[in-house]
Amino acid sequence: MNFLNTFFFQIYPYIALAVFAIGSWMRFDHDAYSWRTGSSQLLSGKWMRLGSNWFHLGVLAILGGHLVGLLTPHFVYESFITAGQKQLLAMVAGGIFGVVCLIGITILLLRRLFNPRVRATGSPRDLLVLVLLYAQLLLGLSSIFVSSGHMDGGQMIKLGEWAQHIVTFRLGAADFMLDAHWIFKAHVFLGLTLFLIFPFTRLVHIWSLPVAYLRRPYQVVRKRQAPLDYHGK
């Protein structure tokens, strides 16, 4: 059991992150034309905007919260917020944006499954990504109920220590996951697996943030004038 815990939470993270980084670079270098979202909006726009907007709003907020919550050392915030208060904040914010994301991805998944045109032009990988993201989201929302059973913030601190040990290449990261609830372990494992498959799916479009649009000049749009008649009016 200790070996599996060490493999999944000390070794597997580096395998997943290495494939994530190297695979993304290789795909961009060797298969740049596949570096796209593969949007199906032209095939069927019904519910697309609502599902996509809600999903992206939720998932971006959740990712940002995870990065700040897991990678911020405890000593940075302990002088103005306790571990229990931080846990409560994470539960509330995560719950709100998790539900928003769940509504969005449910729309997208149903559309992918039951819209004939979208289903016919999709790929098994597209469906796999949606299913894995859906499962990951359900695990994350389920962890809120588990966390409510111990509001001292201890488990959140352990998860943060695990993440900080991983990103700073320190040994002993797996020790912080040894006694964690299985939902937390499954949530972390599936999250790492999404990093692993990232370069082989349409998720690579995340790298192509439209930052250039922020410094593009405004487009000048003029109304078309009515043509003059033969009297010049």
C-alpha positions as CSV (number, residue, x, y, z in Angstrom):
1,M,0.0,0.0,0.0
2,N,2.8,2.4,0.8
3,F,4.5,1.6,-2.5
4,L,1.3,2.5,-4.4
5,N,0.9,5.6,-2.4
6,T,4.5,6.6,-3.2
7,F,4.0,5.8,-6.9
8,F,0.8,7.7,-7.4
9,F,1.6,10.8,-5.3
10,Q,5.4,11.1,-5.6
11,I,6.4,9.5,-8.9
12,Y,3.2,9.7,-11.1
13,P,3.0,13.6,-10.7
14,Y,6.4,14.0,-12.4
15,I,5.5,11.5,-15.2
16,A,2.2,13.4,-15.8
17,L,3.8,16.8,-15.7
18,A,6.7,15.7,-18.0
19,V,4.3,14.4,-20.6
20,F,2.2,17.5,-20.2
21,A,5.2,19.9,-20.9
22,I,7.2,17.9,-23.5
23,G,4.1,16.5,-25.3
24,S,2.6,20.0,-25.6
25,W,5.8,21.4,-27.1
26,M,6.2,18.4,-29.5
27,R,2.6,18.7,-30.7
28,F,3.0,22.4,-31.4
29,D,6.3,21.8,-33.2
30,H,5.3,18.8,-35.3
31,D,1.5,19.1,-35.6
32,A,0.7,22.8,-35.4
33,Y,-2.4,22.5,-37.6
34,S,-4.1,20.4,-35.0
35,W,-3.6,23.1,-32.3
36,R,-7.2,24.3,-32.2
37,T,-10.4,24.0,-30.2
38,G,-12.2,22.1,-32.9
39,S,-15.3,24.2,-32.2
40,S,-18.6,22.7,-33.3
41,Q,-20.6,25.9,-33.1
42,L,-21.1,26.1,-36.9
43,L,-22.6,22.7,-36.8
44,S,-25.1,23.6,-34.2
45,G,-25.2,26.7,-32.1
46,K,-28.1,25.7,-29.9
47,W,-27.1,25.8,-26.2
48,M,-23.4,26.1,-27.3
49,R,-22.9,29.7,-26.0
50,L,-24.6,29.0,-22.7
51,G,-22.8,25.7,-22.0
52,S,-19.4,27.0,-23.1
53,N,-19.6,30.3,-21.2
54,W,-20.7,28.7,-18.0
55,F,-18.2,25.9,-18.3
56,H,-15.2,28.2,-18.9
57,L,-16.2,30.7,-16.2
58,G,-16.5,27.9,-13.7
59,V,-13.4,26.0,-14.7
60,L,-11.1,29.1,-14.8
61,A,-12.3,30.2,-11.4
62,I,-11.7,26.7,-10.0
63,L,-8.3,26.4,-11.5
64,G,-7.3,29.8,-10.1
65,G,-8.6,28.8,-6.7
66,H,-6.7,25.6,-6.7
67,L,-3.4,27.3,-7.7
68,V,-3.7,29.9,-5.0
69,G,-5.1,27.6,-2.4
70,L,-2.6,24.7,-2.8
71,L,0.6,26.6,-3.7
72,T,0.3,29.4,-1.1
73,P,2.3,28.3,2.0
74,H,0.4,28.3,5.3
75,F,2.7,30.9,7.0
76,V,1.8,33.5,4.3
77,Y,-1.9,33.8,5.4
78,E,-1.9,32.4,8.9
79,S,-1.6,35.9,10.4
80,F,-4.9,37.1,9.0
81,I,-7.0,34.0,8.3
82,T,-7.0,30.6,10.0
83,A,-6.8,27.3,8.2
84,G,-10.4,26.6,9.1
85,Q,-11.6,29.9,7.6
86,K,-9.5,29.3,4.5
87,Q,-11.1,25.9,4.2
88,L,-14.6,27.4,4.5
89,L,-13.8,30.0,1.9
90,A,-12.6,27.3,-0.5
91,M,-15.7,25.2,0.1
92,V,-18.1,28.1,-0.5
93,A,-16.3,29.5,-3.6
94,G,-15.5,26.0,-4.9
95,G,-19.2,25.0,-4.5
96,I,-20.5,28.1,-6.3
97,F,-18.2,27.9,-9.3
98,G,-18.3,24.1,-9.2
99,V,-22.1,24.2,-9.8
100,V,-21.7,26.8,-12.5
101,C,-19.1,24.6,-14.2
102,L,-21.3,21.5,-13.7
103,I,-24.3,23.2,-15.5
104,G,-22.0,24.2,-18.4
105,I,-20.3,20.9,-18.9
106,T,-23.6,19.0,-18.6
107,I,-25.0,21.0,-21.5
108,L,-21.8,20.4,-23.5
109,L,-21.8,16.7,-22.7
110,L,-25.5,16.2,-23.6
111,R,-24.9,18.1,-26.8
112,R,-22.0,15.9,-27.7
113,L,-24.0,12.7,-27.0
114,F,-27.4,13.5,-28.4
115,N,-26.8,16.1,-31.2
116,P,-26.3,13.9,-34.4
117,R,-24.3,16.5,-36.3
118,V,-21.9,17.2,-33.3
119,R,-21.6,13.5,-32.5
120,A,-20.8,12.6,-36.1
121,T,-18.0,15.1,-36.5
122,G,-16.5,14.5,-33.0
123,S,-13.9,12.0,-31.9
124,P,-13.7,9.5,-29.1
125,R,-11.0,11.7,-27.5
126,D,-13.4,14.6,-27.3
127,L,-16.0,12.6,-25.5
128,L,-13.3,11.0,-23.2
129,V,-12.1,14.5,-22.2
130,L,-15.6,15.6,-21.3
131,V,-16.4,12.5,-19.3
132,L,-13.1,12.8,-17.4
133,L,-13.7,16.4,-16.7
134,Y,-17.3,15.6,-15.6
135,A,-16.0,12.9,-13.2
136,Q,-13.3,15.2,-11.9
137,L,-15.9,17.9,-11.2
138,L,-18.2,15.5,-9.4
139,L,-15.3,14.3,-7.2
140,G,-14.4,17.9,-6.4
141,L,-18.0,18.8,-5.4
142,S,-18.2,15.6,-3.4
143,S,-15.0,16.6,-1.5
144,I,-16.9,19.5,-0.1
145,F,-19.2,17.2,1.9
146,V,-16.1,15.3,3.1
147,S,-14.4,18.5,4.2
148,S,-17.5,19.6,6.1
149,G,-16.8,16.8,8.5
150,H,-13.6,18.3,9.8
151,M,-13.5,22.1,9.7
152,D,-10.1,22.5,11.3
153,G,-8.3,22.9,8.0
154,G,-5.9,20.1,8.6
155,Q,-6.6,18.2,5.5
156,M,-6.4,21.3,3.4
157,I,-2.9,22.0,4.9
158,K,-1.8,18.5,4.0
159,L,-3.0,18.8,0.4
160,G,-1.2,22.1,0.1
161,E,2.0,20.6,1.5
162,W,1.7,17.8,-1.0
163,A,1.4,20.2,-3.9
164,Q,4.2,22.5,-2.6
165,H,6.5,19.5,-2.2
166,I,5.8,18.4,-5.7
167,V,6.5,21.7,-7.4
168,T,9.6,22.3,-5.4
169,F,10.9,18.7,-6.1
170,R,11.1,17.6,-2.5
171,L,10.8,14.1,-1.3
172,G,8.1,13.0,1.2
173,A,5.2,14.5,-0.8
174,A,3.4,11.2,-0.7
175,D,3.4,11.1,3.1
176,F,0.9,13.9,3.1
177,M,-1.6,11.8,1.1
178,L,-1.2,8.6,3.0
179,D,-4.2,9.1,5.4
180,A,-6.3,11.3,3.0
181,H,-9.9,10.3,2.2
182,W,-10.2,8.3,-0.9
183,I,-12.2,11.1,-2.6
184,F,-9.2,13.5,-2.3
185,K,-6.8,10.8,-3.6
186,A,-9.1,10.1,-6.6
187,H,-9.5,13.8,-7.2
188,V,-5.7,14.3,-7.3
189,F,-5.0,11.2,-9.3
190,L,-7.6,12.1,-12.0
191,G,-6.3,15.7,-12.1
192,L,-2.8,14.4,-12.8
193,T,-4.3,12.0,-15.5
194,L,-5.8,15.0,-17.2
195,F,-2.4,16.6,-17.3
196,L,-1.1,13.3,-18.8
197,I,-3.5,13.2,-21.7
198,F,-3.5,17.0,-22.2
199,P,-1.1,17.1,-25.2
200,F,-3.1,14.5,-27.1
201,T,-6.5,16.3,-26.9
202,R,-8.1,19.6,-27.9
203,L,-7.2,20.8,-24.4
204,V,-4.0,22.2,-25.8
205,H,-5.9,25.3,-26.9
206,I,-5.6,26.4,-23.3
207,W,-2.1,27.5,-24.2
208,S,-3.3,29.8,-26.9
209,L,-4.8,32.5,-24.7
210,P,-5.8,35.5,-26.8
211,V,-3.4,37.9,-25.0
212,A,-2.6,39.6,-28.3
213,Y,-6.2,41.0,-28.5
214,L,-5.5,43.2,-25.4
215,R,-2.9,45.2,-27.4
216,R,-4.6,45.2,-30.9
217,P,-5.8,48.5,-32.2
218,Y,-9.6,49.0,-32.2
219,Q,-11.3,48.2,-35.5
220,V,-13.1,51.1,-37.2
221,V,-16.5,50.0,-38.3
222,R,-18.6,52.3,-40.4
223,K,-22.1,52.0,-41.5
224,R,-22.6,51.4,-45.2
225,Q,-24.0,54.5,-47.0
226,A,-27.0,54.1,-49.2
227,P,-26.0,54.4,-52.9
228,L,-26.7,57.8,-54.7
229,D,-29.4,57.9,-57.3
230,Y,-28.8,59.3,-60.8
231,H,-29.7,62.8,-59.5
232,G,-26.9,62.6,-57.0
233,K,-29.2,62.4,-54.0
